[in-house]
Amino acid sequence: MGPDVDFAAFSSVGGVSAPPDPGSASSKIRMDVRVTSSPQLDFQNSYAKLSGTVDLRVGGTIAEPSILGRIQITDG
């Protein structure tokens, strides 16, 4: 993560999007990705300085991904 990460850019809040085409390649490619951090993750950008751990699983398809897991903030 760098100081220029904008988490708001990842959300679709405020925008309306059409459902993905079931015949497209991005609807057929399934994901099963696990994201874990080191025991003590330190994150800092212009808005916050946080410490904690991350254990996430990214699944679903590329067109409709889902993220499940835990983000634990221990300091910040």
PyMOL Python script that loads the backbone (N, CA, C, O; Angstrom):
from pymol import cmd

cmd.read_pdbstr("""\
ATOM      1  N   MET A   1       0.842  -1.184   0.000  1.00  0.00           N
ATOM      2  CA  MET A   1       0.000   0.000   0.000  1.00  0.00           C
ATOM      3  C   MET A   1       0.881   1.240   0.000  1.00  0.00           C
ATOM      4  O   MET A   1       1.881   1.311   0.714  1.00  0.00           O
ATOM      5  N   GLY A   2       0.504   2.183  -0.788  1.00  0.00           N
ATOM      6  CA  GLY A   2       1.248   3.425  -0.842  1.00  0.00           C
ATOM      7  C   GLY A   2       0.421   4.568  -0.299  1.00  0.00           C
ATOM      8  O   GLY A   2      -0.764   4.393  -0.014  1.00  0.00           O
ATOM      9  N   PRO A   3       1.020   5.730  -0.153  1.00  0.00           N
ATOM     10  CA  PRO A   3       0.305   6.875   0.404  1.00  0.00           C
ATOM     11  C   PRO A   3      -0.794   7.411  -0.504  1.00  0.00           C
ATOM     12  O   PRO A   3      -1.634   8.188  -0.050  1.00  0.00           O
ATOM     13  N   ASP A   4      -0.810   7.017  -1.774  1.00  0.00           N
ATOM     14  CA  ASP A   4      -1.815   7.536  -2.703  1.00  0.00           C
ATOM     15  C   ASP A   4      -2.981   6.574  -2.922  1.00  0.00           C
ATOM     16  O   ASP A   4      -3.721   6.739  -3.891  1.00  0.00           O
ATOM     17  N   VAL A   5      -3.171   5.574  -2.054  1.00  0.00           N
ATOM     18  CA  VAL A   5      -4.282   4.631  -2.185  1.00  0.00           C
ATOM     19  C   VAL A   5      -5.582   5.329  -1.821  1.00  0.00           C
ATOM     20  O   VAL A   5      -5.688   5.941  -0.758  1.00  0.00           O
ATOM     21  N   ASP A   6      -6.569   5.238  -2.702  1.00  0.00           N
ATOM     22  CA  ASP A   6      -7.878   5.848  -2.481  1.00  0.00           C
ATOM     23  C   ASP A   6      -8.911   4.732  -2.372  1.00  0.00           C
ATOM     24  O   ASP A   6      -9.356   4.203  -3.390  1.00  0.00           O
ATOM     25  N   PHE A   7      -9.300   4.366  -1.138  1.00  0.00           N
ATOM     26  CA  PHE A   7     -10.242   3.277  -0.934  1.00  0.00           C
ATOM     27  C   PHE A   7     -11.624   3.608  -1.488  1.00  0.00           C
ATOM     28  O   PHE A   7     -12.363   2.694  -1.853  1.00  0.00           O
ATOM     29  N   ALA A   8     -11.991   4.870  -1.561  1.00  0.00           N
ATOM     30  CA  ALA A   8     -13.295   5.256  -2.100  1.00  0.00           C
ATOM     31  C   ALA A   8     -13.411   4.885  -3.576  1.00  0.00           C
ATOM     32  O   ALA A   8     -14.516   4.659  -4.070  1.00  0.00           O
ATOM     33  N   ALA A   9     -12.303   4.822  -4.272  1.00  0.00           N
ATOM     34  CA  ALA A   9     -12.328   4.472  -5.693  1.00  0.00           C
ATOM     35  C   ALA A   9     -12.733   3.021  -5.918  1.00  0.00           C
ATOM     36  O   ALA A   9     -13.173   2.668  -7.012  1.00  0.00           O
ATOM     37  N   PHE A  10     -12.590   2.163  -4.887  1.00  0.00           N
ATOM     38  CA  PHE A  10     -12.954   0.760  -5.012  1.00  0.00           C
ATOM     39  C   PHE A  10     -14.440   0.514  -4.812  1.00  0.00           C
ATOM     40  O   PHE A  10     -14.932  -0.562  -5.151  1.00  0.00           O
ATOM     41  N   SER A  11     -15.162   1.478  -4.273  1.00  0.00           N
ATOM     42  CA  SER A  11     -16.582   1.261  -4.003  1.00  0.00           C
ATOM     43  C   SER A  11     -17.426   1.729  -5.179  1.00  0.00           C
ATOM     44  O   SER A  11     -16.998   2.552  -5.988  1.00  0.00           O
ATOM     45  N   SER A  12     -18.632   1.186  -5.252  1.00  0.00           N
ATOM     46  CA  SER A  12     -19.554   1.613  -6.303  1.00  0.00           C
ATOM     47  C   SER A  12     -20.670   2.469  -5.706  1.00  0.00           C
ATOM     48  O   SER A  12     -21.718   2.638  -6.330  1.00  0.00           O
ATOM     49  N   VAL A  13     -20.458   3.003  -4.517  1.00  0.00           N
ATOM     50  CA  VAL A  13     -21.457   3.838  -3.858  1.00  0.00           C
ATOM     51  C   VAL A  13     -21.705   5.080  -4.705  1.00  0.00           C
ATOM     52  O   VAL A  13     -20.765   5.750  -5.131  1.00  0.00           O
ATOM     53  N   GLY A  14     -22.946   5.372  -4.939  1.00  0.00           N
ATOM     54  CA  GLY A  14     -23.299   6.566  -5.702  1.00  0.00           C
ATOM     55  C   GLY A  14     -23.416   6.310  -7.194  1.00  0.00           C
ATOM     56  O   GLY A  14     -23.955   7.144  -7.921  1.00  0.00           O
ATOM     57  N   GLY A  15     -22.920   5.169  -7.664  1.00  0.00           N
ATOM     58  CA  GLY A  15     -22.997   4.863  -9.080  1.00  0.00           C
ATOM     59  C   GLY A  15     -23.872   3.652  -9.312  1.00  0.00           C
ATOM     60  O   GLY A  15     -23.971   2.769  -8.460  1.00  0.00           O
ATOM     61  N   VAL A  16     -24.493   3.618 -10.450  1.00  0.00           N
ATOM     62  CA  VAL A  16     -25.336   2.475 -10.808  1.00  0.00           C
ATOM     63  C   VAL A  16     -24.659   1.793 -11.983  1.00  0.00           C
ATOM     64  O   VAL A  16     -24.300   2.436 -12.970  1.00  0.00           O
ATOM     65  N   SER A  17     -24.489   0.482 -11.866  1.00  0.00           N
ATOM     66  CA  SER A  17     -23.866  -0.242 -12.967  1.00  0.00           C
ATOM     67  C   SER A  17     -24.794  -1.356 -13.427  1.00  0.00           C
ATOM     68  O   SER A  17     -25.587  -1.890 -12.651  1.00  0.00           O
ATOM     69  N   ALA A  18     -24.678  -1.691 -14.694  1.00  0.00           N
ATOM     70  CA  ALA A  18     -25.487  -2.766 -15.262  1.00  0.00           C
ATOM     71  C   ALA A  18     -24.927  -4.104 -14.805  1.00  0.00           C
ATOM     72  O   ALA A  18     -23.726  -4.209 -14.554  1.00  0.00           O
ATOM     73  N   PRO A  19     -25.767  -5.134 -14.689  1.00  0.00           N
ATOM     74  CA  PRO A  19     -25.249  -6.451 -14.318  1.00  0.00           C
ATOM     75  C   PRO A  19     -24.283  -6.960 -15.385  1.00  0.00           C
ATOM     76  O   PRO A  19     -24.432  -6.640 -16.564  1.00  0.00           O
ATOM     77  N   PRO A  20     -23.301  -7.743 -14.975  1.00  0.00           N
ATOM     78  CA  PRO A  20     -22.330  -8.231 -15.960  1.00  0.00           C
ATOM     79  C   PRO A  20     -22.978  -9.204 -16.950  1.00  0.00           C
ATOM     80  O   PRO A  20     -23.935  -9.904 -16.617  1.00  0.00           O
ATOM     81  N   ASP A  21     -22.447  -9.231 -18.150  1.00  0.00           N
ATOM     82  CA  ASP A  21     -22.925 -10.139 -19.188  1.00  0.00           C
ATOM     83  C   ASP A  21     -22.515 -11.564 -18.815  1.00  0.00           C
ATOM     84  O   ASP A  21     -21.322 -11.837 -18.683  1.00  0.00           O
ATOM     85  N   PRO A  22     -23.485 -12.487 -18.639  1.00  0.00           N
ATOM     86  CA  PRO A  22     -23.133 -13.844 -18.223  1.00  0.00           C
ATOM     87  C   PRO A  22     -22.268 -14.588 -19.238  1.00  0.00           C
ATOM     88  O   PRO A  22     -21.638 -15.585 -18.886  1.00  0.00           O
ATOM     89  N   GLY A  23     -22.223 -14.137 -20.462  1.00  0.00           N
ATOM     90  CA  GLY A  23     -21.413 -14.793 -21.484  1.00  0.00           C
ATOM     91  C   GLY A  23     -20.006 -14.250 -21.596  1.00  0.00           C
ATOM     92  O   GLY A  23     -19.196 -14.797 -22.345  1.00  0.00           O
ATOM     93  N   SER A  24     -19.692 -13.185 -20.869  1.00  0.00           N
ATOM     94  CA  SER A  24     -18.365 -12.579 -20.985  1.00  0.00           C
ATOM     95  C   SER A  24     -17.318 -13.418 -20.265  1.00  0.00           C
ATOM     96  O   SER A  24     -17.639 -14.205 -19.374  1.00  0.00           O
ATOM     97  N   ALA A  25     -16.075 -13.240 -20.661  1.00  0.00           N
ATOM     98  CA  ALA A  25     -14.974 -13.987 -20.042  1.00  0.00           C
ATOM     99  C   ALA A  25     -14.843 -13.660 -18.559  1.00  0.00           C
ATOM    100  O   ALA A  25     -14.522 -14.541 -17.761  1.00  0.00           O
ATOM    101  N   SER A  26     -15.085 -12.409 -18.179  1.00  0.00           N
ATOM    102  CA  SER A  26     -14.946 -12.028 -16.774  1.00  0.00           C
ATOM    103  C   SER A  26     -16.023 -12.653 -15.888  1.00  0.00           C
ATOM    104  O   SER A  26     -15.864 -12.703 -14.668  1.00  0.00           O
ATOM    105  N   SER A  27     -17.104 -13.125 -16.480  1.00  0.00           N
ATOM    106  CA  SER A  27     -18.142 -13.827 -15.718  1.00  0.00           C
ATOM    107  C   SER A  27     -17.840 -15.309 -15.577  1.00  0.00           C
ATOM    108  O   SER A  27     -18.469 -15.998 -14.773  1.00  0.00           O
ATOM    109  N   LYS A  28     -16.888 -15.804 -16.347  1.00  0.00           N
ATOM    110  CA  LYS A  28     -16.559 -17.229 -16.327  1.00  0.00           C
ATOM    111  C   LYS A  28     -15.297 -17.542 -15.524  1.00  0.00           C
ATOM    112  O   LYS A  28     -15.084 -18.691 -15.137  1.00  0.00           O
ATOM    113  N   ILE A  29     -14.464 -16.544 -15.271  1.00  0.00           N
ATOM    114  CA  ILE A  29     -13.212 -16.766 -14.540  1.00  0.00           C
ATOM    115  C   ILE A  29     -13.480 -16.628 -13.051  1.00  0.00           C
ATOM    116  O   ILE A  29     -13.845 -15.554 -12.572  1.00  0.00           O
ATOM    117  N   ARG A  30     -13.295 -17.731 -12.317  1.00  0.00           N
ATOM    118  CA  ARG A  30     -13.539 -17.748 -10.876  1.00  0.00           C
ATOM    119  C   ARG A  30     -12.236 -17.475 -10.137  1.00  0.00           C
ATOM    120  O   ARG A  30     -11.153 -17.840 -10.595  1.00  0.00           O
ATOM    121  N   MET A  31     -12.362 -16.824  -8.985  1.00  0.00           N
ATOM    122  CA  MET A  31     -11.196 -16.485  -8.167  1.00  0.00           C
ATOM    123  C   MET A  31     -11.264 -17.198  -6.827  1.00  0.00           C
ATOM    124  O   MET A  31     -12.346 -17.441  -6.293  1.00  0.00           O
ATOM    125  N   ASP A  32     -10.106 -17.526  -6.296  1.00  0.00           N
ATOM    126  CA  ASP A  32      -9.963 -18.044  -4.946  1.00  0.00           C
ATOM    127  C   ASP A  32      -8.593 -17.580  -4.455  1.00  0.00           C
ATOM    128  O   ASP A  32      -7.605 -18.305  -4.562  1.00  0.00           O
ATOM    129  N   VAL A  33      -8.550 -16.366  -3.917  1.00  0.00           N
ATOM    130  CA  VAL A  33      -7.301 -15.722  -3.517  1.00  0.00           C
ATOM    131  C   VAL A  33      -7.348 -15.423  -2.027  1.00  0.00           C
ATOM    132  O   VAL A  33      -8.348 -14.907  -1.528  1.00  0.00           O
ATOM    133  N   ARG A  34      -6.279 -15.740  -1.317  1.00  0.00           N
ATOM    134  CA  ARG A  34      -6.201 -15.414   0.103  1.00  0.00           C
ATOM    135  C   ARG A  34      -5.139 -14.341   0.290  1.00  0.00           C
ATOM    136  O   ARG A  34      -4.033 -14.444  -0.241  1.00  0.00           O
ATOM    137  N   VAL A  35      -5.490 -13.307   1.055  1.00  0.00           N
ATOM    138  CA  VAL A  35      -4.594 -12.192   1.340  1.00  0.00           C
ATOM    139  C   VAL A  35      -4.371 -12.151   2.843  1.00  0.00           C
ATOM    140  O   VAL A  35      -5.314 -11.956   3.609  1.00  0.00           O
ATOM    141  N   THR A  36      -3.135 -12.333   3.264  1.00  0.00           N
ATOM    142  CA  THR A  36      -2.801 -12.247   4.686  1.00  0.00           C
ATOM    143  C   THR A  36      -1.650 -11.279   4.865  1.00  0.00           C
ATOM    144  O   THR A  36      -0.824 -11.097   3.969  1.00  0.00           O
ATOM    145  N   SER A  37      -1.607 -10.666   6.025  1.00  0.00           N
ATOM    146  CA  SER A  37      -0.528  -9.732   6.322  1.00  0.00           C
ATOM    147  C   SER A  37       0.481 -10.382   7.242  1.00  0.00           C
ATOM    148  O   SER A  37       0.259 -11.476   7.762  1.00  0.00           O
ATOM    149  N   SER A  38       1.576  -9.704   7.432  1.00  0.00           N
ATOM    150  CA  SER A  38       2.542 -10.122   8.440  1.00  0.00           C
ATOM    151  C   SER A  38       1.881  -9.959   9.807  1.00  0.00           C
ATOM    152  O   SER A  38       0.851  -9.292   9.910  1.00  0.00           O
ATOM    153  N   PRO A  39       2.441 -10.547  10.847  1.00  0.00           N
ATOM    154  CA  PRO A  39       1.797 -10.455  12.163  1.00  0.00           C
ATOM    155  C   PRO A  39       1.509  -9.014  12.613  1.00  0.00           C
ATOM    156  O   PRO A  39       0.547  -8.784  13.346  1.00  0.00           O
ATOM    157  N   GLN A  40       2.303  -8.070  12.197  1.00  0.00           N
ATOM    158  CA  GLN A  40       2.039  -6.680  12.558  1.00  0.00           C
ATOM    159  C   GLN A  40       2.141  -5.823  11.302  1.00  0.00           C
ATOM    160  O   GLN A  40       3.239  -5.467  10.874  1.00  0.00           O
ATOM    161  N   LEU A  41       0.998  -5.495  10.715  1.00  0.00           N
ATOM    162  CA  LEU A  41       0.936  -4.670   9.514  1.00  0.00           C
ATOM    163  C   LEU A  41       0.860  -3.206   9.923  1.00  0.00           C
ATOM    164  O   LEU A  41       0.035  -2.837  10.758  1.00  0.00           O
ATOM    165  N   ASP A  42       1.706  -2.379   9.347  1.00  0.00           N
ATOM    166  CA  ASP A  42       1.659  -0.936   9.582  1.00  0.00           C
ATOM    167  C   ASP A  42       1.250  -0.267   8.285  1.00  0.00           C
ATOM    168  O   ASP A  42       1.862  -0.499   7.243  1.00  0.00           O
ATOM    169  N   PHE A  43       0.222   0.559   8.343  1.00  0.00           N
ATOM    170  CA  PHE A  43      -0.329   1.240   7.170  1.00  0.00           C
ATOM    171  C   PHE A  43      -0.392   2.734   7.476  1.00  0.00           C
ATOM    172  O   PHE A  43      -0.849   3.136   8.546  1.00  0.00           O
ATOM    173  N   GLN A  44       0.065   3.548   6.538  1.00  0.00           N
ATOM    174  CA  GLN A  44       0.013   4.991   6.742  1.00  0.00           C
ATOM    175  C   GLN A  44      -0.232   5.669   5.402  1.00  0.00           C
ATOM    176  O   GLN A  44       0.419   5.356   4.406  1.00  0.00           O
ATOM    177  N   ASN A  45      -1.192   6.616   5.391  1.00  0.00           N
ATOM    178  CA  ASN A  45      -1.383   7.493   4.240  1.00  0.00           C
ATOM    179  C   ASN A  45      -1.692   8.881   4.782  1.00  0.00           C
ATOM    180  O   ASN A  45      -1.510   9.133   5.974  1.00  0.00           O
ATOM    181  N   SER A  46      -2.149   9.773   3.938  1.00  0.00           N
ATOM    182  CA  SER A  46      -2.380  11.153   4.368  1.00  0.00           C
ATOM    183  C   SER A  46      -3.572  11.289   5.308  1.00  0.00           C
ATOM    184  O   SER A  46      -3.738  12.334   5.937  1.00  0.00           O
ATOM    185  N   TYR A  47      -4.421  10.233   5.421  1.00  0.00           N
ATOM    186  CA  TYR A  47      -5.607  10.293   6.268  1.00  0.00           C
ATOM    187  C   TYR A  47      -5.453   9.556   7.593  1.00  0.00           C
ATOM    188  O   TYR A  47      -6.074   9.933   8.587  1.00  0.00           O
ATOM    189  N   ALA A  48      -4.630   8.511   7.616  1.00  0.00           N
ATOM    190  CA  ALA A  48      -4.586   7.680   8.822  1.00  0.00           C
ATOM    191  C   ALA A  48      -3.256   6.965   8.950  1.00  0.00           C
ATOM    192  O   ALA A  48      -2.523   6.782   7.979  1.00  0.00           O
ATOM    193  N   LYS A  49      -2.970   6.567  10.181  1.00  0.00           N
ATOM    194  CA  LYS A  49      -1.833   5.713  10.496  1.00  0.00           C
ATOM    195  C   LYS A  49      -2.388   4.575  11.348  1.00  0.00           C
ATOM    196  O   LYS A  49      -2.851   4.805  12.465  1.00  0.00           O
ATOM    197  N   LEU A  50      -2.343   3.343  10.826  1.00  0.00           N
ATOM    198  CA  LEU A  50      -2.970   2.200  11.480  1.00  0.00           C
ATOM    199  C   LEU A  50      -1.980   1.053  11.627  1.00  0.00           C
ATOM    200  O   LEU A  50      -1.033   0.919  10.853  1.00  0.00           O
ATOM    201  N   SER A  51      -2.225   0.234  12.639  1.00  0.00           N
ATOM    202  CA  SER A  51      -1.498  -1.020  12.820  1.00  0.00           C
ATOM    203  C   SER A  51      -2.524  -2.117  13.026  1.00  0.00           C
ATOM    204  O   SER A  51      -3.580  -1.884  13.615  1.00  0.00           O
ATOM    205  N   GLY A  52      -2.218  -3.314  12.544  1.00  0.00           N
ATOM    206  CA  GLY A  52      -3.143  -4.418  12.725  1.00  0.00           C
ATOM    207  C   GLY A  52      -2.780  -5.600  11.874  1.00  0.00           C
ATOM    208  O   GLY A  52      -1.629  -5.759  11.467  1.00  0.00           O
ATOM    209  N   THR A  53      -3.774  -6.441  11.599  1.00  0.00           N
ATOM    210  CA  THR A  53      -3.581  -7.626  10.772  1.00  0.00           C
ATOM    211  C   THR A  53      -4.705  -7.742   9.751  1.00  0.00           C
ATOM    212  O   THR A  53      -5.791  -7.194   9.943  1.00  0.00           O
ATOM    213  N   VAL A  54      -4.435  -8.457   8.670  1.00  0.00           N
ATOM    214  CA  VAL A  54      -5.409  -8.669   7.602  1.00  0.00           C
ATOM    215  C   VAL A  54      -5.423 -10.152   7.243  1.00  0.00           C
ATOM    216  O   VAL A  54      -4.370 -10.766   7.071  1.00  0.00           O
ATOM    217  N   ASP A  55      -6.623 -10.726   7.132  1.00  0.00           N
ATOM    218  CA  ASP A  55      -6.809 -12.094   6.658  1.00  0.00           C
ATOM    219  C   ASP A  55      -8.089 -12.094   5.825  1.00  0.00           C
ATOM    220  O   ASP A  55      -9.188 -12.171   6.373  1.00  0.00           O
ATOM    221  N   LEU A  56      -7.950 -12.009   4.509  1.00  0.00           N
ATOM    222  CA  LEU A  56      -9.084 -11.878   3.603  1.00  0.00           C
ATOM    223  C   LEU A  56      -9.069 -12.985   2.560  1.00  0.00           C
ATOM    224  O   LEU A  56      -8.015 -13.523   2.221  1.00  0.00           O
ATOM    225  N   ARG A  57     -10.248 -13.314   2.058  1.00  0.00           N
ATOM    226  CA  ARG A  57     -10.389 -14.254   0.949  1.00  0.00           C
ATOM    227  C   ARG A  57     -11.215 -13.585  -0.135  1.00  0.00           C
ATOM    228  O   ARG A  57     -12.329 -13.126   0.116  1.00  0.00           O
ATOM    229  N   VAL A  58     -10.666 -13.533  -1.340  1.00  0.00           N
ATOM    230  CA  VAL A  58     -11.346 -12.945  -2.488  1.00  0.00           C
ATOM    231  C   VAL A  58     -11.864 -14.097  -3.334  1.00  0.00           C
ATOM    232  O   VAL A  58     -11.086 -14.935  -3.789  1.00  0.00           O
ATOM    233  N   GLY A  59     -13.182 -14.140  -3.547  1.00  0.00           N
ATOM    234  CA  GLY A  59     -13.788 -15.220  -4.318  1.00  0.00           C
ATOM    235  C   GLY A  59     -14.762 -14.673  -5.338  1.00  0.00           C
ATOM    236  O   GLY A  59     -14.759 -13.478  -5.634  1.00  0.00           O
ATOM    237  N   GLY A  60     -15.590 -15.541  -5.871  1.00  0.00           N
ATOM    238  CA  GLY A  60     -16.544 -15.135  -6.897  1.00  0.00           C
ATOM    239  C   GLY A  60     -15.894 -15.109  -8.265  1.00  0.00           C
ATOM    240  O   GLY A  60     -14.919 -15.818  -8.513  1.00  0.00           O
ATOM    241  N   THR A  61     -16.427 -14.304  -9.135  1.00  0.00           N
ATOM    242  CA  THR A  61     -15.860 -14.153 -10.476  1.00  0.00           C
ATOM    243  C   THR A  61     -15.212 -12.784 -10.592  1.00  0.00           C
ATOM    244  O   THR A  61     -15.380 -11.928  -9.722  1.00  0.00           O
ATOM    245  N   ILE A  62     -14.476 -12.588 -11.668  1.00  0.00           N
ATOM    246  CA  ILE A  62     -13.858 -11.276 -11.891  1.00  0.00           C
ATOM    247  C   ILE A  62     -14.943 -10.222 -12.068  1.00  0.00           C
ATOM    248  O   ILE A  62     -14.773  -9.086 -11.624  1.00  0.00           O
ATOM    249  N   ALA A  63     -16.062 -10.579 -12.710  1.00  0.00           N
ATOM    250  CA  ALA A  63     -17.160  -9.634 -12.927  1.00  0.00           C
ATOM    251  C   ALA A  63     -17.890  -9.302 -11.632  1.00  0.00           C
ATOM    252  O   ALA A  63     -18.355  -8.177 -11.450  1.00  0.00           O
ATOM    253  N   GLU A  64     -17.992 -10.283 -10.727  1.00  0.00           N
ATOM    254  CA  GLU A  64     -18.693 -10.087  -9.455  1.00  0.00           C
ATOM    255  C   GLU A  64     -17.868 -10.682  -8.304  1.00  0.00           C
ATOM    256  O   GLU A  64     -18.181 -11.761  -7.800  1.00  0.00           O
ATOM    257  N   PRO A  65     -16.819  -9.971  -7.901  1.00  0.00           N
ATOM    258  CA  PRO A  65     -15.976 -10.492  -6.822  1.00  0.00           C
ATOM    259  C   PRO A  65     -16.646 -10.331  -5.455  1.00  0.00           C
ATOM    260  O   PRO A  65     -17.506  -9.471  -5.269  1.00  0.00           O
ATOM    261  N   SER A  66     -16.240 -11.161  -4.521  1.00  0.00           N
ATOM    262  CA  SER A  66     -16.689 -11.018  -3.143  1.00  0.00           C
ATOM    263  C   SER A  66     -15.465 -11.099  -2.240  1.00  0.00           C
ATOM    264  O   SER A  66     -14.522 -11.841  -2.515  1.00  0.00           O
ATOM    265  N   ILE A  67     -15.494 -10.330  -1.165  1.00  0.00           N
ATOM    266  CA  ILE A  67     -14.383 -10.309  -0.216  1.00  0.00           C
ATOM    267  C   ILE A  67     -14.932 -10.668   1.151  1.00  0.00           C
ATOM    268  O   ILE A  67     -15.855 -10.026   1.652  1.00  0.00           O
ATOM    269  N   LEU A  68     -14.359 -11.695   1.747  1.00  0.00           N
ATOM    270  CA  LEU A  68     -14.736 -12.139   3.088  1.00  0.00           C
ATOM    271  C   LEU A  68     -13.476 -12.214   3.925  1.00  0.00           C
ATOM    272  O   LEU A  68     -12.390 -12.470   3.405  1.00  0.00           O
ATOM    273  N   GLY A  69     -13.620 -11.991   5.210  1.00  0.00           N
ATOM    274  CA  GLY A  69     -12.457 -12.144   6.079  1.00  0.00           C
ATOM    275  C   GLY A  69     -12.478 -11.166   7.224  1.00  0.00           C
ATOM    276  O   GLY A  69     -13.525 -10.676   7.646  1.00  0.00           O
ATOM    277  N   ARG A  70     -11.280 -10.897   7.714  1.00  0.00           N
ATOM    278  CA  ARG A  70     -11.142 -10.081   8.909  1.00  0.00           C
ATOM    279  C   ARG A  70     -10.005  -9.078   8.746  1.00  0.00           C
ATOM    280  O   ARG A  70      -8.912  -9.412   8.289  1.00  0.00           O
ATOM    281  N   ILE A  71     -10.297  -7.843   9.132  1.00  0.00           N
ATOM    282  CA  ILE A  71      -9.283  -6.805   9.266  1.00  0.00           C
ATOM    283  C   ILE A  71      -9.331  -6.358  10.708  1.00  0.00           C
ATOM    284  O   ILE A  71     -10.347  -5.835  11.165  1.00  0.00           O
ATOM    285  N   GLN A  72      -8.245  -6.557  11.426  1.00  0.00           N
ATOM    286  CA  GLN A  72      -8.202  -6.208  12.833  1.00  0.00           C
ATOM    287  C   GLN A  72      -7.237  -5.037  13.021  1.00  0.00           C
ATOM    288  O   GLN A  72      -6.050  -5.136  12.710  1.00  0.00           O
ATOM    289  N   ILE A  73      -7.769  -3.931  13.534  1.00  0.00           N
ATOM    290  CA  ILE A  73      -6.969  -2.746  13.797  1.00  0.00           C
ATOM    291  C   ILE A  73      -6.609  -2.748  15.279  1.00  0.00           C
ATOM    292  O   ILE A  73      -7.487  -2.747  16.141  1.00  0.00           O
ATOM    293  N   THR A  74      -5.314  -2.750  15.565  1.00  0.00           N
ATOM    294  CA  THR A  74      -4.862  -2.796  16.950  1.00  0.00           C
ATOM    295  C   THR A  74      -4.399  -1.443  17.469  1.00  0.00           C
ATOM    296  O   THR A  74      -4.290  -1.234  18.678  1.00  0.00           O
ATOM    297  N   ASP A  75      -4.125  -0.524  16.545  1.00  0.00           N
ATOM    298  CA  ASP A  75      -3.655   0.809  16.959  1.00  0.00           C
ATOM    299  C   ASP A  75      -3.929   1.781  15.831  1.00  0.00           C
ATOM    300  O   ASP A  75      -3.770   1.442  14.658  1.00  0.00           O
ATOM    301  N   GLY A  76      -4.340   2.982  16.179  1.00  0.00           N
ATOM    302  CA  GLY A  76      -4.516   3.993  15.141  1.00  0.00           C
ATOM    303  C   GLY A  76      -5.602   4.991  15.446  1.00  0.00           C
ATOM    304  O   GLY A  76      -5.850   5.896  14.649  1.00  0.00           O
TER     305      GLY A  76
END
""", "prot")
cmd.dss("prot")
cmd.show_as("cartoon", "prot")
cmd.util.cbc("prot")
cmd.orient("prot")
